[in-house]
Amino acid sequence: MLDSYTRRYDQPGFRFESVDIGHIVYECIPPLAQVRISGSATGFADPFWLRAALETLMENAAEYGSGSIEVQIETSARQNRITISSGLAHTHGETSGTGIPEPSCRGSGHYGIGLEMARSVIRQHHGCMTVQKKQETFCICIQLPRHWLEE
């Protein structure tokens, strides 16, 4: 039985509840990364899957960025926006101008599917994710609905 703070969408394996997005972002900071977080927000999400997606994105930013990551959390009446940005350390082997290296550049043990898996998790949350390269910085922008979406 689910209480009034926990709900399920019809997607198997997802359990949505009210979460502190800033706290989840804080838990995803990779070891030895220099991360600056600004802002805070709450929303409905599956904390396990949201954490898994954010960990993947933060690890990529730490591994392929300049070593300094900035995370900005903004909220409005309808949505939460999480922006992860880092300077580019690698400029060769980019994927379609995003600044993120091709999977073959990552070495053994990497399959190159982390970004697409993170995007899929965000879609399951009825959100969207974009990756952009601006000058010598890449930005990953995640938009999630702030409130429960009735279907």
DSSP file with accessible surface (Angstrom, degrees, kcal/mol):
  #  RESIDUE AA STRUCTURE BP1 BP2  ACC     N-H-->O    O-->H-N    N-H-->O    O-->H-N    TCO  KAPPA ALPHA  PHI   PSI    X-CA   Y-CA   Z-CA
    1    1 A M              0   0  231      0, 0.0     2,-0.4     0, 0.0     0, 0.0   0.000 360.0 360.0 360.0 134.7    0.0    0.0    0.0
    2    2 A L        -     0   0   58      1,-0.1     2,-0.1     2,-0.0     5,-0.0  -0.771 360.0-136.0 -98.9 139.2    1.3    3.4   -0.9
    3    3 A D    >   -     0   0   95     -2,-0.4     3,-1.3     1,-0.1    -1,-0.1  -0.240  37.9 -89.6 -82.9-178.0    0.9    6.4    1.3
    4    4 A S  T 3  S+     0   0   84      1,-0.3    -1,-0.1    -2,-0.1    -2,-0.0   0.659 125.5  53.1 -70.6 -12.9   -0.1    9.8    0.1
    5    5 A Y  T 3  S+     0   0  159      1,-0.1    13,-1.0    12,-0.0     2,-0.4   0.511 103.0  62.4 -98.1  -6.1    3.5   10.9   -0.5
    6    6 A T  E <   +A   17   0A  12     -3,-1.3     2,-0.3    11,-0.2    11,-0.2  -0.980  61.6 168.3-124.4 129.6    4.4    7.9   -2.7
    7    7 A R  E     -A   16   0A  88      9,-2.7     9,-1.6    -2,-0.4     2,-0.4  -0.920  23.0-135.8-135.6 162.0    2.8    7.1   -6.0
    8    8 A R        -     0   0  135     -2,-0.3     2,-0.2     7,-0.2     7,-0.1  -0.951   5.2-152.2-120.2 137.1    3.5    4.8   -8.9
    9    9 A Y        -     0   0   20     -2,-0.4     5,-0.1     5,-0.3     7,-0.0  -0.421  43.5 -98.7 -84.1 178.8    3.4    5.6  -12.6
   10   10 A D  S    S+     0   0  127     -2,-0.2    -1,-0.0     2,-0.1    -2,-0.0   0.509  92.5 109.4 -82.3   0.8    2.5    2.6  -14.8
   11   11 A Q  S >  S-     0   0   35    113,-0.1     3,-1.4     1,-0.1    -2,-0.2  -0.636  74.0-124.3 -76.0 123.6    6.2    2.1  -15.6
   12   12 A P  T 3  S+     0   0  121      0, 0.0     3,-0.1     0, 0.0    -2,-0.1  -0.396  91.7  25.4 -66.2 142.4    7.4   -1.1  -13.9
   13   13 A G  T 3  S+     0   0   59      1,-0.2     2,-0.5    -2,-0.1    -2,-0.0   0.443  96.2 107.7  87.8  -1.2   10.4   -0.6  -11.7
   14   14 A F    <   -     0   0   21     -3,-1.4     2,-0.5    -5,-0.1    -5,-0.3  -0.939  42.3-175.5-113.5 134.1    9.8    3.1  -10.9
   15   15 A R        -     0   0   95     -2,-0.5     2,-0.3    -7,-0.1    33,-0.2  -0.953  14.0-156.7-128.3 108.3    8.6    4.3   -7.5
   16   16 A F  E     +A    7   0A   1     -9,-1.6    -9,-2.7    -2,-0.5     2,-0.3  -0.686  23.4 151.8 -92.7 138.2    7.9    8.0   -7.4
   17   17 A E  E     -AB   6  45A  63     28,-2.3    28,-2.4    -2,-0.3     2,-0.3  -0.947  53.8 -74.9-151.8 169.3    7.9   10.0   -4.2
   18   18 A S  E     + B   0  44A  63    -13,-1.0     2,-0.3    -2,-0.3    26,-0.2  -0.561  59.3 179.6 -71.4 127.5    8.6   13.6   -3.0
   19   19 A V  E     - B   0  43A  12     24,-3.2    24,-1.9    -2,-0.3     2,-0.9  -0.932  37.1-121.9-132.3 155.5   12.4   14.1   -3.1
   20   20 A D  E  >  - B   0  42A  75     -2,-0.3     4,-1.8    22,-0.2    22,-0.2  -0.865  25.6-165.8 -92.5 104.4   14.9   16.8   -2.3
   21   21 A I  H  > S+     0   0    3     20,-1.8     4,-2.7    -2,-0.9     5,-0.2   0.890  84.9  56.8 -65.3 -37.5   16.7   17.2   -5.6
   22   22 A G  H  > S+     0   0   12     19,-0.9     4,-2.4     1,-0.2    -1,-0.2   0.903 106.7  50.1 -59.9 -40.1   19.6   19.2   -4.1
   23   23 A H  H  > S+     0   0   98      2,-0.2     4,-2.0     1,-0.2    -1,-0.2   0.918 110.2  49.5 -65.6 -41.8   20.3   16.4   -1.7
   24   24 A I  H  X S+     0   0    5     -4,-1.8     4,-0.8     2,-0.2    -2,-0.2   0.929 110.9  50.0 -64.3 -42.6   20.3   13.8   -4.5
   25   25 A V  H >< S+     0   0    2     -4,-2.7     3,-1.2     1,-0.2     4,-0.3   0.940 108.8  52.8 -59.8 -44.4   22.7   15.9   -6.5
   26   26 A Y  H >< S+     0   0  156     -4,-2.4     3,-1.3     1,-0.3    -1,-0.2   0.894 105.9  53.9 -58.9 -39.5   25.0   16.3   -3.5
   27   27 A E  H 3< S+     0   0   82     -4,-2.0    -1,-0.3     1,-0.2    -2,-0.2   0.697 102.9  59.9 -68.0 -17.6   25.1   12.5   -3.1
   28   28 A C  T <<  +     0   0    4     -3,-1.2    -1,-0.2    -4,-0.8    -2,-0.2   0.384  69.9 127.2 -93.8   3.0   26.2   12.1   -6.7
   29   29 A I    <   -     0   0   55     -3,-1.3     3,-0.1    -4,-0.3    26,-0.1  -0.444  60.7-126.9 -65.7 123.4   29.4   14.1   -6.4
   30   30 A P    >   -     0   0   12      0, 0.0     3,-1.7     0, 0.0    -1,-0.1  -0.353  35.2 -86.2 -68.0 152.6   32.3   12.0   -7.8
   31   31 A P  T 3  S+     0   0  120      0, 0.0     3,-0.1     0, 0.0     0, 0.0  -0.289 111.1   7.0 -57.8 140.0   35.3   11.4   -5.5
   32   32 A L  T 3  S+     0   0  184      1,-0.2     2,-0.2    -3,-0.1    -3,-0.0   0.466  95.5 136.0  67.0   4.6   38.0   14.2   -5.8
   33   33 A A    <   -     0   0   24     -3,-1.7     2,-0.8    35,-0.0    -1,-0.2  -0.583  55.7-132.9 -82.2 144.3   35.7   16.3   -8.1
   34   34 A Q  E     +c   68   0B 138     33,-1.6    35,-3.2    -2,-0.2     2,-0.4  -0.877  37.9 174.9 -95.4 107.7   35.5   20.0   -7.4
   35   35 A V  E     -c   69   0B  36     -2,-0.8     2,-0.5    33,-0.2    35,-0.2  -0.956  22.6-165.1-123.5 134.9   31.8   20.7   -7.5
   36   36 A R  E     -c   70   0B 152     33,-2.2    35,-3.1    -2,-0.4     2,-0.5  -0.980  12.0-167.7-116.5 122.8   29.8   23.9   -6.8
   37   37 A I  E     -c   71   0B  53     -2,-0.5     2,-0.4    33,-0.2    35,-0.2  -0.933   5.9-178.8-112.6 130.9   26.1   23.5   -6.3
   38   38 A S  E     +c   72   0B  42     33,-2.2    35,-2.8    -2,-0.5     2,-0.0  -0.985  46.0  17.4-129.0 140.7   23.7   26.4   -6.2
   39   39 A G        -     0   0   51     -2,-0.4     2,-0.3    33,-0.2    35,-0.2  -0.127  61.0-130.1  94.4 170.5   20.0   26.3   -5.6
   40   40 A S        +     0   0   73     33,-0.4     2,-0.3    -2,-0.0    35,-0.1  -0.981  22.4 170.6-156.2 155.2   17.6   23.7   -4.2
   41   41 A A        -     0   0    7     -2,-0.3   -20,-1.8    39,-0.1   -19,-0.9  -0.983  19.8-144.5-162.6 157.5   14.3   22.1   -5.2
   42   42 A T  E     +B   20   0A  64     -2,-0.3     2,-0.3   -22,-0.2   -22,-0.2  -0.898  31.6 143.6-122.2 157.1   11.9   19.4   -4.4
   43   43 A G  E     -B   19   0A   4    -24,-1.9   -24,-3.2    -2,-0.3     2,-0.5  -0.973  51.5 -75.7-171.4 179.8    9.9   17.3   -6.8
   44   44 A F  E     +B   18   0A  46    101,-0.4     2,-0.3   102,-0.3   -26,-0.2  -0.849  64.5 132.2 -96.1 126.1    8.4   13.9   -7.5
   45   45 A A  E     -B   17   0A   1    -28,-2.4   -28,-2.3    -2,-0.5     3,-0.1  -0.977  64.2 -99.2-160.1 163.6   11.0   11.4   -8.7
   46   46 A D     >  -     0   0   10     -2,-0.3     4,-2.7   -30,-0.2     5,-0.3  -0.868  36.0-154.1 -87.3 110.0   12.2    7.9   -8.2
   47   47 A P  H  > S+     0   0   25      0, 0.0     4,-2.2     0, 0.0     5,-0.2   0.874  88.3  52.5 -60.5 -35.5   15.2    8.6   -6.0
   48   48 A F  H  > S+     0   0  128    -33,-0.2     4,-2.2     2,-0.2     5,-0.1   0.964 115.9  37.8 -63.4 -51.8   17.1    5.4   -7.0
   49   49 A W  H  > S+     0   0   89      2,-0.2     4,-2.3     1,-0.2     5,-0.2   0.881 116.1  51.7 -73.0 -36.2   16.8    6.0  -10.8
   50   50 A L  H  X S+     0   0    0     -4,-2.7     4,-2.7     2,-0.2     5,-0.2   0.936 111.1  48.9 -64.4 -42.5   17.3    9.8  -10.6
   51   51 A R  H  X S+     0   0   67     -4,-2.2     4,-2.8    -5,-0.3     5,-0.2   0.925 110.1  51.7 -61.3 -42.8   20.4    9.2   -8.5
   52   52 A A  H  X S+     0   0   30     -4,-2.2     4,-1.9    -5,-0.2    -2,-0.2   0.924 112.2  45.8 -62.1 -42.8   21.7    6.7  -11.0
   53   53 A A  H  X S+     0   0    2     -4,-2.3     4,-2.2     2,-0.2    -2,-0.2   0.940 114.7  46.6 -66.1 -46.1   21.2    9.1  -14.0
   54   54 A L  H  X S+     0   0    2     -4,-2.7     4,-2.8     1,-0.2     5,-0.2   0.881 109.5  54.5 -66.2 -37.0   22.8   12.0  -12.1
   55   55 A E  H  X S+     0   0   71     -4,-2.8     4,-2.6    -5,-0.2     5,-0.2   0.930 108.8  49.2 -60.6 -44.0   25.8    9.9  -11.0
   56   56 A T  H  X S+     0   0   42     -4,-1.9     4,-2.1    -5,-0.2    -2,-0.2   0.935 113.8  45.2 -60.3 -46.4   26.4    8.9  -14.6
   57   57 A L  H  X S+     0   0    0     -4,-2.2     4,-2.3     1,-0.2    -2,-0.2   0.912 114.4  47.8 -66.6 -41.3   26.3   12.5  -15.8
   58   58 A M  H  X S+     0   0    2     -4,-2.8     4,-2.5     2,-0.2    -1,-0.2   0.897 110.5  51.9 -67.9 -39.0   28.4   13.8  -13.0
   59   59 A E  H  X S+     0   0  102     -4,-2.6     4,-2.8    -5,-0.2     5,-0.2   0.913 110.6  48.4 -63.8 -41.6   31.1   11.1  -13.5
   60   60 A N  H  X S+     0   0   14     -4,-2.1     4,-2.6    -5,-0.2     5,-0.3   0.919 111.6  50.0 -62.8 -42.3   31.3   12.0  -17.2
   61   61 A A  H  X S+     0   0    0     -4,-2.3     4,-1.3     1,-0.2     6,-0.5   0.903 114.4  44.7 -63.9 -39.2   31.6   15.7  -16.4
   62   62 A A  H  < S+     0   0   29     -4,-2.5    -2,-0.2     2,-0.2    -1,-0.2   0.914 117.0  44.4 -70.7 -41.1   34.4   14.9  -13.9
   63   63 A E  H  < S+     0   0   84     -4,-2.8    -2,-0.2    -5,-0.2    -1,-0.2   0.883 128.1  24.8 -73.5 -38.4   36.2   12.5  -16.1
   64   64 A Y  H  < S+     0   0   16     -4,-2.6    25,-1.7    -5,-0.2    26,-0.9   0.467 109.4  80.4-110.3  -2.4   36.1   14.5  -19.4
   65   65 A G  E  < S- D   0  88B   7     -4,-1.3    23,-0.2    -5,-0.3     4,-0.1  -0.207  98.3 -87.1 -93.0-169.1   35.7   18.0  -18.1
   66   66 A S  E     -     0   0B  72     21,-1.5    22,-0.1     2,-0.3     3,-0.1   0.497  67.7 -98.5 -78.5  -5.0   38.3   20.4  -16.7
   67   67 A G  E    S+     0   0B  32     -6,-0.5   -33,-1.6    20,-0.3     2,-0.5   0.201 101.1  93.0 105.2 -16.2   38.0   19.1  -13.2
   68   68 A S  E     -c   34   0B  61    -35,-0.1    19,-0.6    -7,-0.1     2,-0.4  -0.958  55.6-170.7-114.3 124.3   35.6   21.8  -12.0
   69   69 A I  E     -cD  35  86B   0    -35,-3.2   -33,-2.2    -2,-0.5     2,-0.5  -0.939   7.3-160.5-117.3 136.8   31.9   21.1  -12.2
   70   70 A E  E     -cD  36  85B  66     15,-2.8    15,-2.6    -2,-0.4     2,-0.5  -0.966   5.2-169.6-116.8 129.8   29.1   23.6  -11.6
   71   71 A V  E     -cD  37  84B   0    -35,-3.1   -33,-2.2    -2,-0.5     2,-0.5  -0.982   2.5-171.1-119.5 124.4   25.6   22.4  -10.9
   72   72 A Q  E     -cD  38  83B  77     11,-2.5    11,-2.6    -2,-0.5     2,-0.5  -0.966   3.7-164.5-117.7 127.9   22.8   24.9  -10.9
   73   73 A I  E     + D   0  82B   7    -35,-2.8   -33,-0.4    -2,-0.5     2,-0.4  -0.960  12.2 177.2-114.3 122.1   19.3   23.9   -9.6
   74   74 A E  E     - D   0  81B  85      7,-2.9     7,-3.1    -2,-0.5     2,-0.4  -0.939   8.2-162.8-123.7 148.8   16.4   26.2  -10.5
   75   75 A T  E     + D   0  80B  65     -2,-0.4     2,-0.3     5,-0.2     5,-0.2  -0.962  10.2 173.6-132.6 147.5   12.8   25.8   -9.8
   76   76 A S        -     0   0   55      3,-2.3    70,-0.0    -2,-0.4    -2,-0.0  -0.788  53.5 -84.4-134.5-176.3    9.6   27.4  -11.1
   77   77 A A  S    S+     0   0   77     -2,-0.3     3,-0.1     1,-0.2    70,-0.0   0.830 126.0  26.2 -62.6 -29.6    5.9   26.7  -10.5
   78   78 A R  S    S+     0   0  212      1,-0.2    68,-2.2    68,-0.1    69,-0.5   0.682 122.2  20.8-109.3 -24.0    5.9   23.9  -13.1
   79   79 A Q  E     - E   0 145B  68     66,-0.3    -3,-2.3    67,-0.2     2,-0.4  -0.967  53.7-133.3-148.2 161.3    9.4   22.4  -13.4
   80   80 A N  E     -DE  75 144B   1     64,-3.2    64,-2.8    -2,-0.3     2,-0.4  -0.926  22.9-158.4-110.3 142.3   12.8   21.9  -11.9
   81   81 A R  E     -DE  74 143B  88     -7,-3.1    -7,-2.9    -2,-0.4     2,-0.5  -0.990   6.5-170.5-126.4 127.0   15.9   22.5  -14.0
   82   82 A I  E     -DE  73 142B   0     60,-2.8    60,-3.1    -2,-0.4     2,-0.5  -0.974   5.1-169.9-116.7 123.2   19.3   21.0  -13.2
   83   83 A T  E     -DE  72 141B  19    -11,-2.6   -11,-2.5    -2,-0.5     2,-0.5  -0.968   3.0-170.8-117.5 122.7   22.2   22.3  -15.3
   84   84 A I  E     +DE  71 140B   1     56,-2.8    56,-2.9    -2,-0.5     2,-0.3  -0.958  16.1 172.8-110.6 121.8   25.6   20.4  -15.0
   85   85 A S  E     +DE  70 139B  24    -15,-2.6   -15,-2.8    -2,-0.5     2,-0.3  -0.968   9.6 164.9-134.9 150.4   28.5   22.3  -16.7
   86   86 A S  E     -DE  69 138B   4     52,-1.8    52,-2.6    -2,-0.3   -17,-0.1  -0.981  39.3-100.8-155.9 150.5   32.2   21.8  -17.0
   87   87 A G  E     - E   0 137B  18    -19,-0.6   -21,-1.5    -2,-0.3     2,-0.4  -0.371  47.6-102.6 -68.9 154.2   35.0   23.1  -19.1
   88   88 A L  E     +D   65   0B  20     48,-2.5   -23,-0.2   -23,-0.2     3,-0.1  -0.683  38.5 171.7 -83.5 130.2   36.3   20.8  -21.8
   89   89 A A  S    S+     0   0   59    -25,-1.7     2,-0.5    -2,-0.4   -24,-0.2   0.684  73.6  47.5-101.6 -30.9   39.5   19.0  -21.2
   90   90 A H        +     0   0   68    -26,-0.9    -1,-0.2     9,-0.2   -24,-0.0  -0.951  52.6 169.0-113.8 128.0   39.2   16.7  -24.3
   91   91 A T        +     0   0   83     -2,-0.5     3,-0.4    -3,-0.1     2,-0.3   0.418  55.8  83.8-116.1  -0.7   38.4   18.2  -27.7
   92   92 A H  S    S+     0   0  121      1,-0.2    10,-0.1     7,-0.1    13,-0.0  -0.697  87.0  24.6-100.3 155.2   39.2   15.3  -29.9
   93   93 A G  S    S+     0   0   32     -2,-0.3     9,-2.8     1,-0.2    -1,-0.2   0.828  81.7 174.4  68.7  31.5   36.8   12.4  -30.7
   94   94 A E  B     -G  101   0C  48     -3,-0.4     2,-0.7     7,-0.2    -1,-0.2  -0.347  32.2-124.2 -73.3 154.0   33.7   14.5  -30.0
   95   95 A T  S >  S-     0   0   47      5,-1.6     3,-2.4     1,-0.2     5,-0.4  -0.886  78.7 -37.1 -99.1 112.1   30.2   13.1  -30.5
   96   96 A S  T 3  S-     0   0  109     -2,-0.7    -1,-0.2     1,-0.3    -2,-0.0   0.794 114.0 -57.5  43.4  42.1   28.2   15.4  -32.9
   97   97 A G  T 3  S+     0   0   44      1,-0.1    -1,-0.3     3,-0.1    36,-0.2   0.605 107.7 118.7  75.5  11.0   29.6   18.6  -31.5
   98   98 A T  S <  S-     0   0   22     -3,-2.4    41,-0.1     2,-0.2    -2,-0.1   0.702  78.1-123.2 -83.2 -18.6   28.6   18.0  -27.9
   99   99 A G  S    S+     0   0    1      1,-0.3    -9,-0.2    -4,-0.2    39,-0.1   0.428  74.2 122.6  89.3  -2.1   32.1   17.9  -26.5
  100  100 A I        -     0   0   23     -5,-0.4    -5,-1.6    -9,-0.1    -1,-0.3  -0.828  67.1-114.0 -96.2 127.2   31.5   14.5  -25.0
  101  101 A P  B     -G   94   0C   8      0, 0.0    -7,-0.2     0, 0.0    -8,-0.1  -0.166  30.0 -99.3 -62.1 153.2   34.1   11.9  -26.3
  102  102 A E    >   -     0   0   77     -9,-2.8     3,-1.9   -10,-0.1     4,-0.4  -0.339  38.1-109.5 -61.2 150.6   33.2    9.0  -28.5
  103  103 A P  G >  S+     0   0   51      0, 0.0     3,-1.8     0, 0.0     4,-0.4   0.868 117.8  63.2 -54.3 -34.0   32.9    5.7  -26.6
  104  104 A S  G 3  S+     0   0  108      1,-0.3     3,-0.5     2,-0.2     6,-0.0   0.741  96.1  59.5 -66.2 -20.1   36.1    4.4  -28.2
  105  105 A C  G <  S+     0   0   53     -3,-1.9    -1,-0.3     1,-0.2    -3,-0.0   0.600  91.7  70.9 -80.2 -11.7   38.0    7.3  -26.5
  106  106 A R  S <  S-     0   0   40     -3,-1.8    -1,-0.2    -4,-0.4    -2,-0.2   0.666  95.0-134.1 -84.4 -19.3   37.0    6.1  -23.0
  107  107 A G    >   -     0   0   45     -3,-0.5     3,-1.1    -4,-0.4    -1,-0.2  -0.327  46.0 -22.3  94.6-177.8   39.1    3.0  -22.9
  108  108 A S  T 3  S+     0   0  122      1,-0.2     3,-0.1    -2,-0.1    -4,-0.0  -0.289 120.1  36.0 -69.5 152.8   38.2   -0.5  -21.7
  109  109 A G  T 3  S+     0   0   61      1,-0.2     2,-0.4     2,-0.0    -1,-0.2   0.391  94.2 101.0  88.1  -4.3   35.3   -1.1  -19.4
  110  110 A H    <   -     0   0   73     -3,-1.1    -1,-0.2    -7,-0.1    -3,-0.1  -0.949  45.7-174.8-116.0 134.9   33.2    1.6  -20.9
  111  111 A Y        -     0   0  187     -2,-0.4    -1,-0.1    -3,-0.1    -7,-0.1   0.478  38.9-123.5-106.8  -6.4   30.4    0.9  -23.4
  112  112 A G  S    S+     0   0   33     -9,-0.2     4,-0.2   -10,-0.1    -8,-0.1   0.724  82.6 106.2  75.9  19.5   29.3    4.4  -24.3
  113  113 A I     >  +     0   0   95      2,-0.1     4,-2.4     1,-0.1     5,-0.2   0.430  44.8  95.8-111.3   2.8   25.7    4.0  -23.3
  114  114 A G  H  > S+     0   0   17      1,-0.2     4,-2.6     2,-0.2     5,-0.2   0.900  83.9  50.0 -62.0 -42.8   25.6    6.0  -20.1
  115  115 A L  H  > S+     0   0   39      1,-0.2     4,-2.4     2,-0.2    -1,-0.2   0.930 113.2  45.8 -64.2 -42.5   24.4    9.2  -21.7
  116  116 A E  H  > S+     0   0   96     -4,-0.2     4,-2.3     2,-0.2    -1,-0.2   0.890 112.2  51.4 -69.8 -35.5   21.5    7.5  -23.5
  117  117 A M  H  X S+     0   0  108     -4,-2.4     4,-2.2     2,-0.2    -2,-0.2   0.924 110.4  48.8 -65.9 -42.0   20.6    5.5  -20.3
  118  118 A A  H  X S+     0   0    2     -4,-2.6     4,-2.3     1,-0.2    -2,-0.2   0.930 110.6  51.1 -62.0 -43.0   20.5    8.8  -18.3
  119  119 A R  H  X S+     0   0   51     -4,-2.4     4,-2.3     1,-0.2    -1,-0.2   0.905 108.8  52.0 -61.1 -39.9   18.3   10.4  -21.0
  120  120 A S  H  X S+     0   0   54     -4,-2.3     4,-2.1     2,-0.2    -1,-0.2   0.912 108.5  49.9 -63.9 -42.1   16.0    7.4  -20.8
  121  121 A V  H  X S+     0   0   15     -4,-2.2     4,-1.0     2,-0.2    -1,-0.2   0.928 109.9  51.2 -63.0 -42.5   15.6    7.7  -17.1
  122  122 A I  H ><>S+     0   0    0     -4,-2.3     5,-2.2     1,-0.2     3,-0.7   0.912 108.8  51.4 -62.4 -40.8   14.8   11.4  -17.4
  123  123 A R  H ><5S+     0   0  141     -4,-2.3     3,-2.1     1,-0.2    -1,-0.2   0.887 103.9  57.2 -62.4 -38.8   12.2   10.6  -20.0
  124  124 A Q  H 3<5S+     0   0   60     -4,-2.1    -1,-0.2     1,-0.3    -2,-0.2   0.757 103.6  54.8 -63.2 -22.8   10.6    8.0  -17.6
  125  125 A H  T <<5S-     0   0    5     -4,-1.0    -1,-0.3    -3,-0.7    -2,-0.2   0.215 122.9-110.1 -90.4  11.3   10.3   11.0  -15.2
  126  126 A H  T < 5S+     0   0   72     -3,-2.1    -3,-0.2     1,-0.2     2,-0.2   0.828  84.0 114.5  62.0  32.9    8.4   12.9  -17.9
  127  127 A G      < -     0   0   17     -5,-2.2     2,-0.3    17,-0.1    17,-0.2  -0.508  57.7-129.3-116.9-172.0   11.4   15.2  -18.3
  128  128 A C  E     -F  143   0B  60     15,-2.0    15,-2.8    -2,-0.2     2,-0.4  -0.969   9.1-155.6-141.4 158.1   13.9   16.1  -21.0
  129  129 A M  E     -F  142   0B  13     -2,-0.3     2,-0.3    13,-0.2    13,-0.2  -1.000   8.6-174.8-137.1 133.6   17.6   16.3  -21.2
  130  130 A T  E     -F  141   0B  65     11,-2.4    11,-2.7    -2,-0.4     2,-0.4  -0.952  11.5-153.4-126.5 149.6   19.8   18.3  -23.7
  131  131 A V  E     +F  140   0B  22     -2,-0.3     2,-0.3     9,-0.2     9,-0.2  -0.992  21.4 176.0-121.6 127.7   23.6   18.3  -24.1
  132  132 A Q  E     -F  139   0B  87      7,-2.8     7,-3.1    -2,-0.4     2,-0.5  -0.967  25.0-145.0-133.4 150.2   25.2   21.5  -25.5
  133  133 A K  E     -F  138   0B  74     -2,-0.3     2,-0.5     5,-0.2     5,-0.2  -0.968  17.9-178.0-112.3 124.0   28.6   22.7  -26.2
  134  134 A K  E >   -F  137   0B 116      3,-3.3     3,-2.1    -2,-0.5     2,-0.2  -0.966  60.6 -57.5-125.3 112.8   29.2   26.4  -25.7
  135  135 A Q  T 3  S-     0   0  174     -2,-0.5     0, 0.0     1,-0.3     0, 0.0  -0.346 122.7 -16.6  52.1-116.0   32.7   27.7  -26.5
  136  136 A E  T 3  S+     0   0  114     -2,-0.2   -48,-2.5    -3,-0.1     2,-0.4  -0.009 125.3  81.5-107.0  29.4   34.9   25.6  -24.2
  137  137 A T  E <   -EF  87 134B  53     -3,-2.1    -3,-3.3   -50,-0.3     2,-0.4  -0.982  61.0-151.8-132.2 140.8   32.2   24.4  -21.9
  138  138 A F  E     -EF  86 133B   3    -52,-2.6   -52,-1.8    -2,-0.4     2,-0.4  -0.924  13.5-162.7-111.6 145.1   29.7   21.6  -22.2
  139  139 A C  E     -EF  85 132B  20     -7,-3.1    -7,-2.8    -2,-0.4     2,-0.5  -0.989  11.3-161.3-126.5 134.8   26.3   21.8  -20.4
  140  140 A I  E     -EF  84 131B   1    -56,-2.9   -56,-2.8    -2,-0.4     2,-0.5  -0.978  16.0-165.8-112.2 119.7   23.8   19.1  -19.6
  141  141 A C  E     -EF  83 130B  10    -11,-2.7   -11,-2.4    -2,-0.5     2,-0.5  -0.939   4.9-171.9-113.0 125.3   20.4   20.5  -18.9
  142  142 A I  E     -EF  82 129B   0    -60,-3.1   -60,-2.8    -2,-0.5     2,-0.5  -0.965   2.9-167.5-117.2 129.2   17.7   18.4  -17.3
  143  143 A Q  E     +EF  81 128B  52    -15,-2.8   -15,-2.0    -2,-0.5   -62,-0.2  -0.981  10.6 177.1-118.4 125.8   14.1   19.6  -17.0
  144  144 A L  E     -E   80   0B   7    -64,-2.8   -64,-3.2    -2,-0.5   -17,-0.1  -0.965  36.3-104.2-125.6 143.1   11.8   17.6  -14.7
  145  145 A P  E     -E   79   0B  22      0, 0.0  -101,-0.4     0, 0.0   -66,-0.3  -0.385  24.9-145.4 -62.3 143.2    8.2   18.3  -13.8
  146  146 A R  S    S+     0   0   72    -68,-2.2  -102,-0.3  -103,-0.2     2,-0.3   0.820  76.1  39.4 -80.3 -32.1    7.9   19.8  -10.3
  147  147 A H  S    S-     0   0  106    -69,-0.5     2,-0.0  -104,-0.2  -104,-0.0  -0.723 100.3 -76.7-117.7 167.3    4.7   18.1   -9.4
  148  148 A W        -     0   0   43     -2,-0.3     2,-0.6     1,-0.1    -1,-0.1  -0.349  44.8-137.0 -60.2 131.1    2.9   14.8   -9.9
  149  149 A L        -     0   0   67     -4,-0.1     2,-0.3    -2,-0.0    -1,-0.1  -0.869  11.3-141.1 -96.4 119.8    1.6   14.5  -13.4
  150  150 A E              0   0  146     -2,-0.6     0, 0.0     1,-0.0     0, 0.0  -0.605 360.0 360.0 -76.4 135.7   -1.9   13.0  -13.6
  151  151 A E              0   0  143     -2,-0.3    -1,-0.0     0, 0.0     0, 0.0  -0.791 360.0 360.0-110.5 360.0   -2.3   10.7  -16.5
